Amino acid sequence: MKKLFLFSILMVYSNIVFSAYNKFYPNASNYCTATESTINDYEPNKFQVTNNLLRSAGLYPVYCGEKIVIMGKILDQNCVPVSDAKIYLWQVGCDGKYPYTPLRNRVNKKMLNLNNGSSFTGSGTATTNNKGEFYFVTIYPPSILKEKSHVNIRIEHMNLGMLQTKLYLSDNQEVYRNKIRNPNLTDLDCDVRFYNFDVVMPGETLKRY
């Protein structure tokens, strides 16, 4: 009877220790807050298949506005980089209008400029690498409809589903060239500005470490 009592005490103690050891303590390295979802009605009917919005493949770039690079990383809520995520990006041109035919019909036609003579496509696609990284070459979008300069993105992943949001360009998101590690980006013009974003999709691709 005494042995059974001691065994019971030992089991209770073991469960307490095990629970304390496995308790999850969220911090900046293992928990990321999901990015807010937003909607934009001017998604293009057809996306360009390149991450360079300055021109379609095979054409010479003729555009107005400041050339910039939007780069970033896609994470899940455990702060784990999400690889093989498809990213669709769309935005206005230097005139504050969309240079393509939108998917939806119920839009303000005054926000469209389909014959502007520019090579700027207004949309593009990218896929994240094994580190969850992506980048787009585009132009700095002007503010429209009393909304700050931004681009729209939609992320799709086979395990995490879909997230649509806006990336607002600001001084806080700008990153200096000497901090860029991607050789594909450092080979660009010296005066190109870079904007960096971390986007967190709801859910998890891997269990916590």
C-alpha positions as CSV (number, residue, x, y, z in Angstrom):
1,M,0.0,0.0,0.0
2,K,2.9,2.3,0.9
3,K,4.6,1.6,-2.4
4,L,1.4,2.3,-4.3
5,F,1.1,5.6,-2.5
6,L,4.7,6.6,-3.3
7,F,4.2,5.6,-6.9
8,S,1.1,7.8,-7.2
9,I,3.0,10.8,-5.7
10,L,5.8,10.2,-8.2
11,M,3.4,10.1,-11.2
12,V,1.7,13.3,-10.1
13,Y,5.1,15.0,-9.7
14,S,6.3,13.7,-13.1
15,N,3.2,15.1,-14.8
16,I,3.7,18.5,-13.2
17,V,7.3,18.6,-14.3
18,F,6.5,17.4,-17.8
19,S,3.7,20.0,-18.2
20,A,5.9,22.8,-17.0
21,Y,8.7,21.7,-19.4
22,N,6.3,21.6,-22.4
23,K,4.5,24.8,-21.6
24,F,4.5,27.3,-24.5
25,Y,5.9,30.7,-23.7
26,P,5.2,33.0,-26.6
27,N,8.0,35.5,-27.6
28,A,9.3,37.4,-30.6
29,S,11.1,34.3,-32.0
30,N,8.3,31.7,-31.8
31,Y,5.0,33.7,-32.1
32,C,4.1,36.2,-34.8
33,T,0.8,38.1,-35.1
34,A,-1.0,37.4,-38.3
35,T,-1.0,40.3,-40.8
36,E,-4.4,42.1,-41.1
37,S,-6.4,41.1,-44.1
38,T,-7.6,43.9,-46.4
39,I,-9.5,43.9,-49.7
40,N,-8.9,45.9,-52.9
41,D,-11.4,45.8,-55.8
42,Y,-9.0,46.5,-58.6
43,E,-7.3,43.2,-58.8
44,P,-6.3,42.6,-62.5
45,N,-8.2,40.2,-64.7
46,K,-4.8,38.7,-65.7
47,F,-1.6,38.9,-63.7
48,Q,1.8,39.3,-65.4
49,V,4.0,36.3,-64.8
50,T,7.1,38.2,-63.8
51,N,8.1,40.1,-60.6
52,N,9.3,43.1,-62.7
53,L,6.3,45.4,-63.1
54,L,8.3,48.0,-65.2
55,R,7.7,46.1,-68.5
56,S,6.3,43.0,-70.0
57,A,8.8,40.3,-71.0
58,G,10.7,41.2,-74.2
59,L,9.7,44.9,-74.2
60,Y,11.9,47.9,-73.5
61,P,11.0,49.8,-70.3
62,V,9.3,53.1,-70.9
63,Y,7.7,54.4,-67.7
64,C,7.3,57.3,-65.4
65,G,7.8,57.4,-61.7
66,E,10.6,56.4,-59.3
67,K,11.9,52.9,-59.6
68,I,11.9,51.0,-56.3
69,V,12.2,47.4,-55.0
70,I,9.7,45.8,-52.6
71,M,11.1,42.9,-50.8
72,G,10.2,40.8,-47.8
73,K,9.5,37.5,-46.1
74,I,6.4,35.4,-45.7
75,L,6.1,33.8,-42.2
76,D,3.6,31.6,-40.4
77,Q,2.3,32.3,-36.9
78,N,5.2,30.3,-35.4
79,C,7.6,32.8,-37.2
80,V,8.7,30.0,-39.5
81,P,9.6,31.1,-43.1
82,V,7.0,29.9,-45.7
83,S,8.6,28.6,-48.8
84,D,6.8,28.0,-52.2
85,A,4.1,30.6,-51.5
86,K,2.7,32.3,-54.6
87,I,2.5,36.1,-54.3
88,Y,0.4,38.3,-56.6
89,L,1.0,42.1,-56.5
90,W,-0.9,45.0,-58.1
91,Q,-0.8,48.8,-57.8
92,V,-1.5,52.1,-59.5
93,G,1.0,53.7,-61.9
94,C,2.6,57.2,-61.5
95,D,-0.7,58.8,-62.5
96,G,-2.6,57.2,-59.7
97,K,-4.6,54.9,-62.0
98,Y,-4.5,51.2,-62.7
99,P,-3.0,50.4,-66.2
100,Y,-4.9,47.1,-66.8
101,T,-8.4,45.6,-67.1
102,P,-9.7,44.8,-63.6
103,L,-11.3,41.4,-62.7
104,R,-14.4,43.0,-61.3
105,N,-16.9,45.1,-63.3
106,R,-18.2,47.3,-60.5
107,V,-15.2,49.7,-60.3
108,N,-14.7,53.4,-60.8
109,K,-13.7,53.7,-64.5
110,K,-12.0,56.9,-63.7
111,M,-9.4,54.9,-61.7
112,L,-8.3,53.1,-64.9
113,N,-5.9,54.2,-67.7
114,L,-5.5,51.5,-70.2
115,N,-3.9,53.6,-72.9
116,N,-1.2,55.5,-71.1
117,G,1.7,54.7,-73.5
118,S,3.8,53.2,-70.6
119,S,5.4,49.8,-70.4
120,F,4.5,49.7,-66.7
121,T,2.2,46.7,-66.2
122,G,0.8,47.3,-62.7
123,S,0.9,43.7,-61.7
124,G,3.3,40.8,-61.2
125,T,3.8,37.5,-59.5
126,A,6.6,35.9,-57.4
127,T,7.3,32.7,-55.5
128,T,9.0,32.6,-52.1
129,N,12.3,30.8,-51.8
130,N,13.3,28.3,-49.1
131,K,13.8,31.3,-46.7
132,G,10.4,32.6,-47.4
133,E,11.8,35.6,-49.3
134,F,10.4,37.5,-52.3
135,Y,10.9,40.7,-54.2
136,F,9.3,42.9,-56.9
137,V,10.8,45.6,-59.0
138,T,8.2,48.4,-59.5
139,I,7.6,52.1,-59.1
140,Y,6.7,54.2,-56.1
141,P,2.9,54.4,-56.1
142,P,1.3,57.8,-55.4
143,S,-1.3,58.1,-52.6
144,I,-4.9,57.7,-53.9
145,L,-8.4,58.3,-52.5
146,K,-6.9,59.8,-49.4
147,E,-5.0,56.6,-48.8
148,K,-1.2,56.5,-48.2
149,S,1.1,55.0,-50.9
150,H,0.8,51.2,-50.9
151,V,0.7,48.1,-53.0
152,N,-1.8,45.2,-52.8
153,I,-0.7,41.6,-52.5
154,R,-2.5,38.3,-52.3
155,I,-0.6,35.3,-50.9
156,E,-1.5,31.7,-51.6
157,H,-0.1,28.6,-50.0
158,M,-1.2,25.0,-50.2
159,N,-1.3,24.6,-46.4
160,L,-2.1,28.1,-45.2
161,G,-4.7,29.1,-47.7
162,M,-4.9,32.7,-48.9
163,L,-4.2,36.2,-47.4
164,Q,-4.9,39.5,-49.1
165,T,-3.4,42.7,-47.6
166,K,-1.8,46.0,-48.3
167,L,1.8,47.0,-47.9
168,Y,2.1,50.7,-47.0
169,L,5.4,52.3,-48.1
170,S,7.0,54.5,-45.4
171,D,10.4,55.5,-44.0
172,N,10.0,52.8,-41.4
173,Q,9.9,50.1,-44.1
174,E,12.9,51.5,-46.1
175,V,16.1,49.5,-45.8
176,Y,19.6,50.7,-46.8
177,R,21.5,49.0,-49.6
178,N,24.4,47.9,-47.4
179,K,22.0,45.7,-45.5
180,I,20.9,43.8,-48.7
181,R,22.3,40.3,-49.0
182,N,20.6,39.3,-52.2
183,P,23.0,39.7,-55.1
184,N,20.1,40.0,-57.6
185,L,19.1,43.2,-55.8
186,T,22.5,44.8,-55.1
187,D,23.2,44.7,-58.9
188,L,20.4,47.3,-59.4
189,D,20.9,51.0,-59.9
190,C,22.6,52.7,-56.9
191,D,19.8,55.2,-56.4
192,V,17.0,52.6,-56.1
193,R,15.2,52.6,-52.8
194,F,14.3,49.3,-51.0
195,Y,11.3,48.6,-48.9
196,N,11.2,45.6,-46.7
197,F,8.2,43.8,-45.2
198,D,7.4,40.7,-43.0
199,V,4.0,39.3,-43.8
200,V,2.5,36.7,-41.4
201,M,-0.1,34.2,-42.6
202,P,-2.6,32.7,-40.2
203,G,-1.8,29.1,-39.2
204,E,1.4,27.1,-39.1
205,T,3.4,25.1,-41.6
206,L,5.6,23.4,-39.0
207,K,5.2,22.6,-35.3
208,R,7.0,24.7,-32.8
209,Y,10.6,23.8,-32.2
